[in-house]
Amino acid sequence: MDHDGFKGVIIVKDGVQKKVSFDELCLSNTMSLEALVSLLVKKKIIKPEELLDAIRSIKSERYRTGSPPEEP
């Protein structure tokens, strides 16, 4: 195992390995989501307000305030 401090993943395409950092993955994911949302709004499939409402709903369902559960 390589211990050069690299934090990310190694992608293999056509037998060629490429290191991709978690920062690069995060940026790529963010740009993809931004492009998708932009197209959905542009094509009038969703309204920006609907997206914000969905984000708020998911946030309230999945993320709660308080202390983490105690470990057994």
Buried (B, 14 or more C-beta within 10 A) or exposed (E): EEEEEEEEEEEEEEEEEEEEEEEEEEEEEEEEEEEEEEEBBEEEEEEEEEEEEEEEEEEEEEEEEEEEEEEE
